[in-house]
Amino acid sequence: MAVRTSRQRFMSRSTLVMVLMCVLGFGLVCIGSLVRVQLVKGAEYRDKAAQNQLHDTVVAAERGVIYDANMTPLAASTSAGKVYVNPSLIGDNEFAREMIVKNLAELLGVSESSVREKCSRTGYKYMVIKDKVEDEDEEKVRNLMKTYFIIKNKDGEERKIYYNYYIGIDPDVKRYYSNPFLASTVLGFINQDYEGAYGIEQKYNAVLTGLPGRIISAKTAGGRNMPVKYENKHDAQPGTGLVLTIDEYIQSYLEKSLEQAYLNTKCDSILGIIMDTKTGAILGMGSRGIGYFDLSDPWGIVREQERLEIEAIEDEAKRREAREKVQYAQWRNPAINDTYEPGSVFKVITAAALLEEGLVPLEERFTCTGNVTAAGSRYNCHKHGGHGSQNLSDAIMNSCNPFFITRGIRLGIDGFNKYFQAFGFLEKTNIDLPAEASSIYYNISKMILANVASASFGQTFQVTPIQMLTAVNAIANGGYLMQPYLVKKQLDAQGAIITETKPTVRRQVISKETSEIMCGFMERVVNEGTGKNAYIAGYRVAGKTGTSEKVPQATASGISKTFWASFACFAPANDAKVSMIVILDNPKGAHGGGAVAAPVAAEVLSSVLEYLNVEPQYTEKELEELKIEVAEVVGKSLSDAQKELDGKRFTVKVKGGGDKVVSQIPAGGQSVPKNGVVILYTSEESKSDKVIMPDLSGLSIRDATQKAAAAGINVNITCNSELSGELLSYKQSVAQGKEIAPGTVVTVYFKSNMGITDYDE
């Protein structure tokens, strides 16, 4: 056995000491690193670990529902899906990328280039392919995620890869509009960030938005789901609901008539507003030409011709500029965003001010010779020969410029501005919609009397349509300038009322006595004057026409004259329920307010008053023209039926060869217009008979009625029958050439072209 020397024993101890020192040093380093990791840098590293392991998804809250006045949902949100991919997992796997691109593009209806671009961002773990995905398409993607494709590695080994390795779906919400075109500029829309961009959606965005939720789930470093599922969910809180003053039915009546007038007059645009006279609540607000778009696709171009013209532009920058110009015009609400020159409608404001100040006695007369010189300037009347001797009531009915010029300057600069301000023209109405415009008026400190002379009959200044209607509304309701508003109530998620808007009187601008006198004067405008085309049998309509020329524009063919044509009104005149204004911008052909705006107001008011159950008040003349109720004769013999119906103020026609009545039009209990027709069917086969709708336009009442009766149809006449000698039909509710059942009631609209001018041609 070998004996260890002392030197060897020393070296062994030295080696042991060195080993122990190394171990101790390494341990101290490890301990130091652990201290640094857990204590010094602990919070930082924990945050980094959480960022890599936790997937935090923000869940948009459902925006509050927007209802009409009858609690019909106009805008609502519903759950949807948000489809995303994890590009970091795709990496440089070109085969996987193309499989994902092809399938998602097809299922979601998005371009392959867009999906490919997002799938190529390999530095990201979360790229949204499409949000607001509806249930049907979301289900298609979920089915795709359950399938797989096969890839081969470098060694040729095959491996299944399921699509859910790369694709995921997060919860989302989507905004729906029950009628995508109804009240579009009132409702507005939301942008890609789910924020209100226009209209009510923008004005009330803060309360509609609600509180977003969050879903926190565990993921691997690569962004895949953990083997052990972890998820912490914080539910989103829905936004506040809004109940509007807008009535869906009234809005529909309004927009239907505006659309037809837009097509008939070929105007650049047309707008209408309907207000509750007592409260200032807006019952309807709409437009065509501008201020009209598809709520479900607000960036789309509504008018096909405009869309085709834009698509035909080859230069991309110019095409984009043209598209944006049309889009902004579609989103614009001309009722509050634009101004116009009111023209003769403003004469009722001047008249009310003169009456309130006692500056024009009711019996005072003025002789209009066709022109007048006042405040150093000469002014013409629209009736070149003049209106002759007239009082204030006559002047309003005839829309006489010289009368209002000479009487308006009696107010003086301060007096005129006092009422201009009192009626709300120097301030915004503060209606609850964004971007309300201000009026365009003189610098008051520099005004001269000639400015008052021009302004007294509605020229040389501009106001917004909502300002003009609010002012006329004050004349109708006893003199109270009301605060117009669109939101009646705010509701929580359970439907409980959070806040409710109360009608607000801004101030009383004229006395009740002045209001009553003005209502009578304005009713005469409709019964006898320039507003006669707004007459509605059974309803006392009061109104005022207006026609104002824009600044002439030089064109290649010469100087172009364009006009604003308008009509402001309310009904019933003795106890107004609704006020209304209609304004056309640059109608072609006839361009007077009495010719093109008043008929639109009559069409809408007739439907609105009937819908609101306003009791009609017929004159004796109107009662004579009322429809006649038809007796029920089905089941009776033909001879007995004819005897029962004989002597009535309508014609009886028989269809079929039987001897017993099996059906009748109109049905028993319904009404037929005077001089109309009742059809009796005596066989089932005869019930299938049809007649061709004739063209009833351009006819007198008598000729239209006779032509309709000859065709076997009934006509509902809308006009002032006392003016029958000057009325001609201009529109019918059923298009010419359409097949209809015999006895069908067709509405035919009549208007006058005599005595309705209110502007110097």
C-alpha positions in Angstrom: 0.0 0.0 0.0 1.4 3.4 -1.0 2.0 5.9 1.7 0.8 9.5 1.0 3.4 12.2 1.5 2.7 15.4 3.4 3.0 17.3 0.1 0.2 15.1 -1.4 -2.0 15.6 1.7 -1.5 19.4 1.4 -2.5 19.5 -2.2 -5.6 17.5 -1.5 -6.6 19.9 1.2 -5.9 22.9 -1.2 -8.0 21.3 -4.0 -10.8 20.7 -1.6 -10.7 24.3 -0.4 -10.7 25.6 -4.0 -13.6 23.4 -4.8 -15.5 24.6 -1.8 -14.7 28.2 -2.6 -15.9 27.7 -6.2 -19.1 26.1 -5.0 -19.6 28.8 -2.4 -18.9 31.5 -5.0 -21.3 30.0 -7.5 -23.9 29.7 -4.8 -23.4 33.3 -3.9 -23.8 34.3 -7.6 -27.0 32.2 -7.8 -28.3 33.6 -4.6 -27.5 37.1 -5.8 -29.2 36.4 -9.1 -32.2 35.1 -7.3 -32.3 38.1 -5.1 -32.0 40.4 -8.1 -34.7 38.5 -10.0 -37.1 38.1 -7.2 -36.6 41.3 -5.1 -34.8 43.9 -7.2 -36.4 43.1 -10.6 -39.2 41.0 -9.4 -42.1 43.3 -10.3 -40.6 44.0 -13.8 -40.1 40.3 -14.6 -43.6 39.4 -13.3 -45.1 42.1 -15.6 -43.2 40.7 -18.5 -44.3 37.2 -17.7 -47.9 38.3 -17.4 -47.7 40.1 -20.8 -46.4 37.0 -22.5 -48.8 34.6 -20.7 -52.0 36.6 -20.4 -54.2 37.7 -23.3 -56.3 40.8 -22.4 -59.3 41.3 -24.7 -61.4 44.4 -24.5 -65.1 43.6 -25.1 -67.0 46.5 -26.6 -70.2 47.4 -24.7 -73.5 47.3 -26.5 -74.5 50.9 -27.3 -77.8 52.0 -25.9 -80.9 51.4 -28.0 -82.3 54.4 -29.8 -86.1 54.3 -29.9 -88.7 56.3 -31.7 -91.5 58.1 -29.8 -93.5 54.9 -29.7 -90.6 52.7 -28.4 -89.9 51.2 -31.8 -86.2 50.4 -31.9 -84.5 52.5 -34.6 -80.9 51.6 -33.7 -79.7 48.7 -31.5 -76.6 46.7 -30.9 -76.2 42.9 -30.8 -73.4 40.5 -30.1 -71.0 39.7 -32.9 -67.6 38.2 -33.4 -64.1 39.5 -34.0 -62.0 37.1 -36.1 -58.2 37.4 -35.6 -55.0 35.6 -36.5 -51.6 35.1 -34.7 -49.0 35.9 -37.4 -46.1 35.1 -35.1 -47.2 31.4 -35.2 -47.4 31.4 -39.0 -43.9 32.7 -39.2 -42.3 31.8 -42.6 -44.7 28.9 -43.2 -45.9 30.1 -46.6 -48.2 27.1 -47.1 -50.1 27.7 -43.9 -50.4 31.4 -44.6 -52.0 30.8 -48.0 -54.4 28.2 -46.6 -55.5 30.8 -44.0 -55.7 33.6 -46.5 -57.8 31.6 -49.0 -60.3 30.3 -46.4 -60.8 33.5 -44.3 -61.1 35.7 -47.4 -63.8 33.5 -48.8 -65.8 33.0 -45.5 -65.7 36.6 -44.4 -66.0 38.4 -47.8 -62.7 40.3 -47.4 -60.0 40.7 -50.0 -57.2 38.1 -50.0 -54.6 40.9 -50.2 -55.9 42.4 -47.0 -55.8 39.0 -45.1 -52.4 38.2 -46.5 -50.9 41.5 -45.5 -52.1 41.0 -41.9 -50.9 37.3 -41.8 -47.5 38.5 -42.9 -46.9 40.7 -39.9 -45.0 38.0 -38.0 -43.8 40.3 -35.3 -47.4 40.5 -34.0 -49.5 37.9 -32.1 -52.9 39.5 -32.7 -54.2 40.9 -36.0 -57.9 41.4 -36.5 -59.1 40.1 -39.9 -62.7 41.4 -39.5 -64.8 42.7 -36.7 -68.6 43.0 -36.4 -68.9 39.5 -37.8 -72.5 38.2 -37.8 -73.5 34.9 -36.4 -73.8 33.1 -39.7 -70.2 34.0 -40.8 -68.9 33.5 -37.3 -70.2 29.9 -37.3 -68.5 29.3 -40.6 -65.2 30.4 -39.2 -65.7 28.2 -36.1 -66.3 25.2 -38.3 -63.1 26.0 -40.2 -61.2 26.1 -36.9 -62.3 22.5 -36.2 -60.6 21.4 -39.4 -57.0 21.0 -40.3 -54.5 20.9 -43.1 -51.4 18.7 -43.5 -47.8 19.9 -43.7 -44.6 18.1 -44.2 -41.3 18.8 -42.3 -37.8 18.6 -43.8 -37.7 14.9 -43.3 -41.0 14.4 -45.2 -43.0 13.6 -42.1 -46.7 14.7 -42.3 -48.3 16.6 -39.5 -51.9 17.8 -38.9 -52.3 21.5 -38.1 -55.7 22.7 -37.0 -56.8 26.1 -38.1 -57.5 27.1 -34.4 -53.7 27.0 -33.9 -53.6 30.3 -35.9 -57.2 31.6 -35.8 -59.3 32.9 -32.9 -62.6 34.7 -32.3 -63.2 37.3 -29.6 -66.6 38.7 -28.6 -67.7 41.9 -30.3 -70.8 44.0 -30.9 -72.5 45.3 -34.0 -74.9 48.3 -34.6 -78.1 47.6 -36.4 -80.7 50.0 -37.8 -84.2 48.8 -38.3 -84.8 51.0 -41.4 -81.4 51.9 -42.9 -82.7 55.0 -44.6 -85.1 56.4 -42.1 -84.1 59.6 -40.4 -80.5 58.9 -41.3 -79.1 62.3 -40.7 -80.9 62.6 -37.4 -79.7 59.2 -36.1 -76.1 59.5 -37.5 -73.8 56.5 -37.5 -70.8 55.1 -35.7 -67.3 54.9 -37.1 -64.8 52.0 -37.1 -63.9 52.7 -33.5 -67.5 52.2 -32.5 -67.9 55.9 -31.7 -70.7 58.2 -32.8 -69.7 60.1 -35.9 -72.8 62.1 -36.8 -76.3 62.9 -35.5 -77.7 61.6 -32.3 -75.0 58.9 -32.2 -72.4 61.6 -32.0 -74.3 64.1 -29.8 -75.1 61.5 -27.1 -72.0 59.3 -27.7 -70.9 59.5 -24.0 -74.1 58.0 -22.6 -74.8 55.6 -25.5 -71.3 54.1 -25.3 -71.6 52.2 -22.0 -68.5 50.6 -20.3 -66.4 48.1 -22.1 -65.7 44.7 -20.6 -62.5 42.6 -20.5 -61.6 38.9 -20.9 -58.2 37.9 -19.5 -57.0 34.5 -20.5 -53.8 32.5 -20.2 -51.7 32.0 -23.3 -48.3 30.4 -24.1 -45.4 32.5 -25.1 -46.4 31.9 -28.7 -49.9 33.1 -28.1 -51.6 29.6 -28.0 -54.1 28.5 -25.3 -52.6 27.0 -22.2 -53.2 23.3 -21.5 -55.0 24.3 -18.3 -57.7 26.9 -19.1 -57.6 30.2 -17.2 -60.0 33.0 -17.9 -61.1 36.1 -15.9 -64.2 37.8 -17.4 -65.5 41.3 -16.6 -68.8 41.9 -18.3 -69.4 45.0 -20.4 -72.1 47.4 -19.2 -74.6 48.4 -21.9 -75.0 52.1 -22.7 -78.0 54.3 -21.9 -81.1 54.0 -24.2 -82.6 57.0 -25.8 -86.3 57.6 -26.6 -86.6 60.2 -29.4 -89.4 62.6 -30.2 -89.3 61.4 -33.8 -92.3 59.3 -34.7 -91.5 56.5 -37.2 -94.9 56.9 -39.0 -94.6 60.7 -39.3 -91.0 60.4 -40.4 -92.1 57.9 -43.1 -94.9 60.2 -44.3 -92.4 63.1 -44.5 -89.6 61.3 -46.3 -91.9 59.6 -48.8 -93.3 63.0 -49.9 -89.8 64.6 -49.9 -88.5 61.9 -52.2 -91.3 62.3 -54.7 -91.0 66.1 -54.7 -87.2 65.8 -55.2 -87.8 63.7 -58.3 -90.7 65.8 -59.6 -89.0 69.2 -59.2 -85.5 68.1 -60.0 -84.3 70.4 -57.2 -80.8 70.2 -55.9 -82.2 69.3 -52.5 -85.3 69.4 -50.3 -85.8 69.3 -46.6 -88.7 69.2 -44.2 -89.2 69.5 -40.4 -92.3 68.8 -38.3 -92.6 70.1 -34.8 -95.0 69.7 -31.9 -96.3 73.2 -31.7 -96.9 73.1 -27.9 -93.7 71.5 -26.8 -91.0 72.1 -29.5 -90.5 68.3 -29.8 -89.3 67.3 -33.3 -91.7 64.8 -34.8 -90.0 64.5 -38.2 -86.9 65.8 -39.9 -85.6 64.7 -43.2 -84.1 65.6 -46.6 -83.2 64.4 -50.0 -80.5 65.4 -52.4 -78.2 66.0 -49.5 -78.6 64.7 -46.0 -79.6 61.2 -46.9 -77.6 57.9 -46.7 -77.7 54.2 -45.9 -77.2 53.8 -42.1 -76.0 50.2 -42.6 -73.4 51.5 -45.1 -72.7 55.1 -44.4 -69.6 55.3 -46.6 -71.6 54.0 -49.6 -72.9 56.3 -52.3 -76.7 56.3 -52.3 -77.4 57.7 -55.7 -76.4 55.3 -58.4 -75.6 57.9 -61.0 -73.2 59.7 -58.6 -71.6 56.3 -57.8 -71.1 55.5 -61.4 -69.6 58.9 -62.1 -67.1 58.5 -59.3 -66.1 55.0 -60.3 -65.4 56.3 -63.8 -62.7 58.8 -62.6 -59.4 57.2 -63.5 -57.1 59.3 -61.2 -57.2 57.7 -57.8 -56.6 61.0 -55.9 -59.4 62.8 -57.8 -61.7 59.8 -57.4 -61.1 59.7 -53.6 -61.8 63.5 -53.4 -65.0 63.2 -55.4 -66.2 60.3 -53.2 -65.5 62.2 -50.0 -67.3 65.3 -51.3 -70.5 63.2 -51.9 -70.1 61.4 -48.6 -70.0 64.6 -46.6 -73.0 65.9 -48.5 -74.9 62.7 -47.7 -74.1 63.0 -44.0 -74.9 66.7 -43.8 -78.2 67.7 -42.1 -79.4 70.8 -44.0 -82.1 71.4 -41.5 -79.6 72.5 -38.9 -76.2 72.6 -40.6 -77.1 75.0 -43.5 -78.6 78.5 -43.8 -80.9 79.9 -46.5 -82.6 83.2 -47.3 -86.2 82.9 -46.0 -87.8 85.3 -48.4 -91.5 86.0 -47.9 -92.0 83.5 -45.1 -90.2 86.1 -42.9 -93.0 88.6 -43.6 -95.0 86.9 -40.8 -92.3 87.8 -38.3 -92.3 91.5 -39.5 -96.1 91.5 -39.3 -96.1 90.1 -35.8 -93.6 92.7 -34.6 -95.6 95.5 -36.2 -98.8 94.3 -34.5 -97.1 93.8 -31.1 -95.7 97.4 -31.3 -99.1 98.8 -32.4 -97.5 100.3 -35.6 -100.0 99.0 -38.1 -103.7 99.4 -37.2 -105.8 96.6 -38.6 -108.0 99.0 -40.6 -105.1 100.9 -42.1 -104.9 100.6 -45.9 -102.0 100.9 -48.3 -102.1 101.2 -52.1 -99.6 99.0 -53.9 -98.8 100.3 -57.3 -96.2 97.7 -58.2 -93.2 99.4 -56.7 -92.1 101.7 -53.9 -89.1 103.9 -53.0 -88.1 103.6 -49.3 -84.9 104.5 -47.4 -83.3 105.7 -50.6 -83.9 102.6 -52.7 -86.5 101.4 -55.2 -88.2 98.1 -54.7 -90.6 96.1 -56.9 -93.6 94.0 -56.0 -93.9 90.6 -57.5 -97.2 91.7 -59.0 -96.0 94.3 -61.5 -99.3 96.1 -61.7 -99.6 96.2 -58.0 -102.2 94.8 -55.5 -104.1 98.1 -55.2 -105.6 99.1 -51.8 -105.0 96.5 -49.0 -104.7 96.2 -45.3 -102.3 94.0 -43.3 -104.3 90.9 -43.7 -104.5 91.4 -47.5 -100.8 92.1 -47.7 -99.9 88.9 -45.9 -102.3 86.9 -48.1 -100.9 88.5 -51.3 -97.3 88.6 -50.0 -97.0 92.3 -51.0 -93.4 93.5 -50.8 -94.1 97.3 -50.8 -96.5 97.0 -47.9 -93.9 95.3 -45.7 -91.1 97.6 -46.8 -92.9 100.7 -46.0 -94.3 99.3 -42.7 -91.2 97.4 -41.7 -89.1 100.6 -41.5 -91.5 101.9 -38.9 -89.9 99.5 -36.5 -86.6 101.3 -37.0 -83.2 99.6 -36.7 -83.5 99.0 -33.0 -87.1 97.9 -33.1 -86.5 95.5 -36.0 -83.4 94.0 -34.3 -85.4 93.6 -31.0 -87.8 91.2 -32.7 -85.1 89.6 -34.9 -83.3 88.7 -31.7 -86.5 87.9 -29.7 -87.6 85.3 -32.3 -84.3 83.6 -31.9 -82.5 84.5 -35.1 -79.3 85.9 -33.4 -78.7 82.7 -31.4 -78.6 79.0 -32.1 -81.6 77.0 -31.1 -79.4 74.5 -29.2 -81.3 71.6 -30.6 -79.6 68.4 -29.5 -77.8 67.6 -32.7 -74.1 68.4 -33.5 -72.7 71.3 -35.7 -75.7 73.6 -35.7 -75.0 76.6 -37.9 -75.6 80.3 -37.0 -77.5 82.9 -38.9 -75.8 85.3 -41.3 -76.9 88.8 -40.5 -75.7 92.4 -40.6 -73.2 93.9 -38.2 -75.9 95.5 -36.0 -73.7 98.4 -35.0 -73.3 99.4 -38.7 -76.9 98.8 -39.9 -78.8 101.5 -41.8 -82.5 101.9 -42.4 -82.2 100.5 -46.0 -81.0 97.2 -44.4 -84.3 97.1 -42.4 -86.3 97.8 -45.6 -84.7 94.8 -47.3 -84.8 92.5 -44.3 -88.5 93.3 -43.6 -89.6 91.1 -46.5 -87.0 88.3 -45.9 -84.1 89.4 -48.1 -80.3 90.0 -47.6 -79.8 87.7 -44.6 -79.8 84.0 -43.9 -81.1 81.8 -41.1 -81.2 78.1 -40.5 -84.4 76.1 -41.3 -84.8 75.1 -37.6 -84.6 78.8 -36.6 -87.3 79.7 -39.0 -89.6 76.9 -38.0 -89.1 77.7 -34.3 -90.0 81.3 -34.9 -93.2 80.5 -36.9 -94.1 77.9 -34.2 -94.1 80.8 -31.7 -96.7 82.6 -33.7 -98.8 79.5 -33.7 -98.7 78.6 -30.0 -99.6 81.9 -28.3 -96.2 83.6 -28.7 -93.9 81.2 -26.9 -90.5 80.5 -28.4 -89.9 76.9 -27.6 -86.6 75.0 -27.2 -86.6 72.3 -30.0 -85.4 68.9 -28.9 -85.1 65.3 -30.2 -84.4 63.2 -27.1 -87.5 62.7 -24.9 -86.1 60.2 -22.4 -82.9 58.4 -21.3 -83.3 54.8 -20.1 -81.1 52.4 -18.2 -80.5 48.8 -19.2 -83.7 47.7 -17.5 -85.8 50.4 -19.2 -86.2 52.6 -16.2 -86.2 56.4 -16.9 -83.0 58.1 -16.0 -83.9 61.6 -17.3 -86.9 63.0 -19.1 -86.9 66.2 -21.2 -89.5 68.7 -20.2 -90.7 71.3 -22.7 -88.8 74.5 -22.3 -90.1 78.0 -23.0 -87.2 80.2 -23.9 -89.3 83.4 -23.8 -92.6 84.8 -24.9 -92.0 87.0 -28.0 -95.5 88.2 -28.8 -98.8 88.3 -26.9 -101.5 85.7 -27.2 -103.7 88.4 -28.8 -101.1 89.1 -31.5 -100.7 85.3 -32.0 -104.4 84.8 -32.6 -104.6 87.6 -35.1 -101.6 86.3 -37.0 -103.1 82.7 -37.0 -106.2 84.1 -38.7 -104.1 86.1 -41.3 -102.0 83.0 -42.1 -105.1 80.8 -42.5 -106.4 83.2 -45.1 -103.1 82.8 -47.0 -104.0 79.1 -47.4 -107.7 79.6 -48.1 -107.4 82.5 -50.5 -103.8 83.5 -51.1 -100.4 82.3 -52.2 -100.6 79.2 -50.0 -103.8 77.8 -51.4 -102.1 74.6 -52.6 -101.7 73.7 -48.9 -105.4 73.5 -48.4 -106.7 70.3 -46.7 -110.4 69.6 -46.5 -111.5 69.3 -42.9 -108.4 70.9 -41.5 -107.7 74.6 -40.9 -104.2 75.1 -42.2 -102.3 78.4 -41.7 -99.1 79.2 -43.6 -96.9 81.5 -45.5 -95.0 80.9 -48.8 -91.5 82.1 -49.6 -89.4 82.4 -52.7 -85.9 84.0 -52.6 -83.2 84.3 -55.3 -79.7 83.2 -54.6 -76.7 85.3 -55.7 -76.7 85.0 -59.6 -73.9 82.8 -60.9 -72.1 83.3 -64.2 -72.2 80.2 -66.5 -71.1 79.4 -70.0 -74.6 80.0 -71.2 -75.1 83.3 -69.3 -76.2 84.3 -65.8 -77.9 81.5 -63.9 -80.8 82.3 -61.5 -81.5 79.9 -58.7 -84.0 80.0 -55.9 -85.0 78.8 -52.5 -88.7 77.9 -52.5 -90.3 77.4 -49.0 -93.5 77.1 -47.1 -94.0 77.3 -43.3 -97.3 76.3 -41.8 -99.2 74.9 -38.9 -102.6 73.2 -38.2 -105.3 73.4 -37.1 -105.0 77.2 -37.3 -107.2 77.8 -34.2 -105.4 75.3 -32.0 -102.2 74.2 -33.7 -100.9 70.7 -33.0 -98.0 70.6 -35.5 -95.9 73.1 -37.3 -94.0 72.4 -40.4 -91.5 73.9 -42.9 -90.6 72.6 -46.4 -87.6 74.1 -48.3 -86.5 73.3 -51.8 -83.1 74.4 -53.1 -83.1 75.3 -56.8 -86.2 73.6 -58.2 -86.3 73.4 -61.9 -89.3 74.9 -63.8 -91.8 76.2 -61.3 -89.8 77.5 -58.4 -92.2 79.5 -56.2 -93.0 78.4 -52.6 -96.7 78.3 -53.4 -96.2 76.1 -56.5 -93.7 73.5 -55.2 -93.4 73.7 -51.4 -97.0 74.1 -50.3 -98.3 71.0 -52.1 -95.6 68.9 -50.3 -96.7 70.3 -46.9 -100.3 69.5 -47.7 -99.6 65.9 -48.5 -97.6 65.4 -45.3 -100.0 67.3 -43.0 -103.0 65.5 -44.3 -101.5 62.1 -43.2 -100.0 63.5 -40.0 -103.2 65.1 -38.7 -105.2 62.0 -39.5 -102.5 59.8 -37.8 -102.6 62.1 -34.7 -106.4 61.7 -34.5 -107.0 65.4 -34.9 -110.7 65.8 -35.4 -111.6 67.3 -38.8 -113.8 70.4 -39.0 -115.6 70.4 -42.3 -117.3 73.4 -43.9 -120.8 72.9 -45.4 -119.2 72.9 -48.8 -116.8 70.2 -47.7 -119.5 68.1 -46.2 -121.2 68.0 -49.6 -118.1 66.5 -51.0 -117.6 63.8 -48.4 -117.3 60.2 -49.2 -120.5 58.0 -49.0 -120.6 54.9 -46.9 -121.5 51.8 -48.9 -124.1 49.3 -47.6 -123.2 45.6 -47.2 -124.9 43.6 -50.0 -122.8 40.4 -50.3 -125.1 37.4 -50.2 -128.1 39.2 -51.5 -129.6 38.8 -54.9 -128.3 41.1 -57.6 -131.7 42.8 -58.0 -132.1 43.4 -54.3 -128.5 44.7 -54.1 -129.1 47.1 -56.9 -132.3 48.4 -55.4 -130.5 49.0 -52.0 -127.7 50.9 -53.7 -129.9 52.8 -56.2 -130.2 56.5 -55.8 -126.8 57.0 -54.1 -124.3 59.4 -55.4 -122.1 56.8 -57.0 -122.3 54.4 -60.0 -122.9 50.6 -59.5 -121.2 48.2 -61.9 -121.8 44.5 -62.1 -119.0 41.9 -62.9 -120.0 38.3 -63.8 -123.1 36.6 -65.1 -124.6 35.3 -61.8 -127.7 36.5 -60.0 -126.2 36.7 -56.5 -123.6 39.1 -55.1 -120.5 37.1 -54.0 -118.2 40.1 -53.3 -118.1 43.9 -53.6 -115.6 46.7 -53.8 -115.5 48.8 -51.6 -116.6 46.4 -48.9 -119.7 47.1 -46.8 -119.1 49.9 -44.3 -116.3 51.4 -46.3 -116.7 54.7 -48.2 -116.7 55.7 -51.8 -115.9 59.2 -53.1 -118.8 61.3 -54.5 -119.5 60.3 -58.1 -117.4 57.1 -57.6 -118.1 53.5 -58.5 -119.1 50.4 -56.5 -118.3 47.0 -58.1 -120.6 44.0 -57.5 -119.2 40.5 -58.4 -121.7 37.8 -59.1 -119.1 35.0 -59.8 -115.8 33.9 -58.3 -114.2 34.0 -61.7 -115.1 37.7 -62.2 -113.2 38.6 -59.0 -109.9 38.2 -60.9 -110.7 40.9 -63.4 -108.3 43.8 -63.5 -108.4 47.3 -65.0 -105.6 49.5 -66.3 -104.8 52.6 -64.3 -105.3 55.6 -66.6 -103.2 58.8 -66.6 -105.2 61.4 -64.6 -102.6 64.2 -64.6 -103.2 67.6 -66.0 -107.0 67.3 -65.6 -109.7 69.3 -63.9 -111.5 67.7 -61.0 -114.5 67.0 -63.2 -112.5 65.5 -66.0 -110.4 63.4 -63.7 -113.4 62.0 -61.9 -115.2 61.1 -65.2 -112.1 59.5 -66.6 -111.6 57.4 -63.5 -115.3 56.3 -63.4 -115.1 55.3 -67.0 -112.1 53.1 -66.1 -114.0 51.6 -63.2 -111.9 53.1 -60.4 -112.5 55.6 -57.6 -110.6 58.8 -57.0 -109.9 60.5 -53.7 -109.7 64.2 -54.5 -107.2 66.4 -52.4 -107.8 70.1 -53.0 -109.9 73.1 -52.2 -113.1 72.3 -54.2 -114.2 75.9 -53.9 -111.3 76.7 -56.3 -112.3 73.9 -58.7 -112.2 76.2 -61.8 -108.5 76.8 -61.4 -107.2 73.5 -60.2 -105.4 70.8 -62.3 -104.2 67.4 -61.2 -100.5 66.9 -60.9 -100.0 63.6 -59.1 -101.7 60.2 -58.6 -101.0 57.6 -55.9 -101.1 54.7 -58.5 -98.8 54.9 -61.5 -100.3 55.0 -65.0 -100.5 51.6 -66.7 -100.6 49.5 -63.5 -103.1 46.7 -63.3 -105.5 47.2 -60.3 -108.8 45.7 -59.1 -111.9 47.5 -60.3 -113.2 50.0 -57.6 -109.8 50.7 -56.2 -109.6 54.1 -54.6 -106.7 56.2 -56.1 -105.7 59.5 -54.6 -105.3 62.3 -57.1 -103.6 65.5 -56.0 -104.7 68.9 -57.5 -103.1 72.3 -57.2 -103.6 75.9 -58.5 -101.1 77.9 -60.6 -103.2 81.1 -60.2 -102.4 83.8 -57.5 -99.7 81.8 -55.8 -96.7 84.0 -56.8 -94.7 85.7 -54.1 -91.6 86.8 -55.9 -90.8 89.3 -58.7 -90.0 87.2 -61.7 
